[in-house]
Every structure is written in structure tokens, then in C-alpha cells.
């Protein structure tokens, strides 16, 4: 864009048109942060899912066992802490009546402190086990379209290595039109500005979602214009974007 066009861009009612391409919005590659064996996959590529829909499930048997084991330990430590609390109260009472020495009261305090620390550690392990169980069945974080399914029943997932992508999703209600801009063109584009996007003869009202910089490219900036996604609007389609 020349300087004359930049000057025109500042005038009310002036607009410029750019060639672009549609791309998925908020594309997300989902994995799981725990190790296990995939037991079931609930979705297929191209499927629309609501937020909170289970996408797949690892075999839950070891995770449920860890929760049960951690809960049993937490319950045992809770009993130990309660017993230590009762012993401390008796030691305080006897010490107040000058029946026991200070050393016995100190010993009761120490046992109580240790019991409380062990209880907190056991509760933390139980919380972690429950968290791992919840992550063994990932849910859709938003209304989404499934772009790719790589997980299959029987597949082993090793979280201690780089966890593999299992399902790829994108927003179901929105799609992006991406346009490339030179640095001079980018100076007149503002996030939040209204825009019009034309795809296959249909025009949609959109908003500039963001403007990113790509070092080393002649058209160094990429603007993203979000429009409501409808049937027939998929990534890769050519688009024409008119910016005010």
C-alpha cells in the first residue's frame, strides 16, 4: 500500500479489500497429562460436540485404584491425627494440674504436629489421585468441531515422554479469515475493528481478532478476522476481506 492509500485509509468511509483464506479458530491439540491405555474414543473427525462432552477415555481401573488407596491412607492418617489431638488435650490438662512434666507435654505436641503433617500429605496424594482420574477422560473445553482423531482403543499413552496429540478440535461457532499485510498496511488495522468477509459470494460481518508479526516475510503481518461459522465454511476456502 502506498502513502496515498494510507492517507485515504484515515478518511471516513474509506475501505480496503484484501485477499485471504479461511482458517480454524482456536485450534487445539488435546492430549492427556497421565499415562495409560486408551479404552474408548467417543468422537469422529468432522463431528460437532458440545462443551463438556467426553472425547475419549483411558482405562480407568488403575486410576480408581490409586484413588481408593490414597483415600484409605488419608482416612488412616485422619484417625492418627484425631488420636494425637486427644492425647495432646489430655497432656495439657494433666500439665495444668501439675501432674505431668513439661517434657511429656512437648512430646504430645510433637506427635500431634507430625500427625497433622502426615494427614496433609495424605490428603494431597488423594487430591492428586482424583485429579489424575479426572484427566483420564478429557472433555471438550468448548463447543467444537473435531478436526482430527488419532487416538484408537488399545493405544498406549506415556505422559512421562511428550504426550501425543490424541484429538484435534476447533471452535464450532467461529472461523477466521486470515490476510497478509505489509508493515504499512498493518498501521491502519486495529483489533476490534469491524470487517466484512466474503466467501463464495456470501458476505459475513466480522471483527478483527488479532494482528501478529512474522519476522523475515515481506508481508510481515497477519490479521485474523473472526466471523460466525456456518455450514460450508471450512478452513482453506478463499475469502475476500474488506476493512474500514
Long-range contacts (C-beta under 8 A, 24 or more apart in sequence): 1-182, 1-184, 1-185, 3-184, 6-184, 6-187, 6-188, 9-188, 10-188, 14-244, 15-242, 15-243, 15-244, 16-185, 16-188, 16-242, 16-243, 17-240, 17-241, 17-242, 17-243, 18-179, 18-180, 18-181, 18-185, 18-240, 18-241, 18-242, 18-243, 19-179, 19-238, 19-239, 19-240, 19-241, 20-177, 20-178, 20-179, 20-180, 20-197, 20-225, 20-238, 20-239, 20-240, 20-241, 21-177, 21-178, 21-235, 21-236, 21-237, 21-238, 21-239, 22-175, 22-176, 22-177, 22-178, 22-199, 22-233, 22-234, 22-235, 22-236, 22-237, 22-238, 22-239, 23-175, 23-176, 23-177, 23-178, 23-224, 23-235, 23-236, 24-145, 24-147, 24-170, 24-171, 24-175, 24-176, 24-235, 25-170, 25-171, 25-174, 25-175, 25-176, 25-209, 25-226, 25-229, 26-142, 26-170, 26-171, 26-174, 27-147, 27-168, 27-169, 27-170, 28-141, 28-144, 28-168, 28-169, 28-170, 29-165, 29-167, 29-168, 30-55, 30-138, 30-165, 30-166, 30-167, 30-168, 30-169, 31-157, 31-163, 31-164, 31-165, 31-166, 32-58, 32-135, 32-136, 32-138, 32-157, 32-159, 32-163, 32-166, 33-135, 33-159, 33-163, 34-58, 34-63, 34-132, 34-135, 34-136, 34-157, 34-159, 35-156, 35-157, 35-158, 35-159, 35-160, 36-62, 36-63, 36-136, 36-156, 36-157, 37-154, 37-155, 37-156, 37-157, 38-151, 38-152, 38-153, 38-154, 38-155, 38-156, 38-157, 38-166, 39-153, 40-153, 41-149, 41-151, 41-152, 41-153, 41-167, 43-146, 43-149, 43-167, 44-146, 44-149, 45-146, 45-147, 45-148, 45-149, 46-145, 46-146, 47-145, 47-146, 48-143, 48-144, 48-145, 48-146, 48-172, 49-140, 49-143, 49-144, 49-145, 49-146, 49-169, 49-172, 50-140, 50-143, 51-139, 51-140, 51-141, 51-142, 51-143, 51-144, 52-139, 52-140, 53-139, 53-140, 54-137, 54-138, 54-139, 55-138, 55-139, 55-140, 55-146, 55-166, 55-167, 55-169, 56-137, 56-138, 56-151, 56-166, 56-167, 57-136, 57-137, 58-136, 58-137, 58-157, 60-133, 60-136, 60-137, 63-129, 63-132, 63-133, 63-136, 64-133, 66-129, 66-132, 66-133, 67-126, 67-129, 67-130, 67-133, 69-129, 70-122, 70-125, 70-126, 70-128, 70-129, 70-130, 71-126, 71-129, 73-122, 73-125, 73-126, 74-119, 74-122, 74-123, 74-125, 74-126, 76-122, 77-115, 77-118, 77-119, 77-121, 77-122, 77-123, 78-119, 78-122, 80-115, 80-118, 80-119, 81-112, 81-115, 81-116, 81-118, 81-119, 83-115, 84-108, 84-111, 84-112, 84-114, 84-115, 84-116, 85-112, 85-115, 87-111, 87-112, 88-112, 138-166, 138-167, 140-169, 142-171, 142-172, 143-171, 143-172, 143-173, 144-169, 144-170, 144-171, 144-172, 145-169, 145-170, 145-171, 145-172, 170-235, 171-229, 172-229, 173-228, 173-229, 174-226, 174-227, 174-228, 174-229, 175-226, 175-227, 175-229, 175-233, 175-234, 175-235, 176-209, 176-224, 176-225, 176-226, 176-227, 177-206, 177-224, 177-225, 177-227, 177-239, 177-241, 178-222, 178-223, 178-224, 178-225, 179-222, 179-223, 179-225, 179-241, 180-217, 180-219, 180-221, 180-222, 181-211, 181-219, 181-220, 181-221, 181-222, 181-223, 182-218, 182-219, 182-220, 182-221, 183-220, 183-221, 185-221, 186-211, 186-220, 186-221, 186-223, 188-243, 189-221, 189-223, 189-243, 193-243, 193-244, 194-244, 195-225, 195-241, 195-242, 195-243, 195-244, 196-241, 196-242, 197-225, 197-227, 197-239, 197-240, 197-241, 197-242, 198-239, 198-240, 198-241, 198-242, 199-233, 199-237, 199-238, 199-239, 199-240, 200-232, 200-237, 204-228, 204-230, 206-241, 208-243
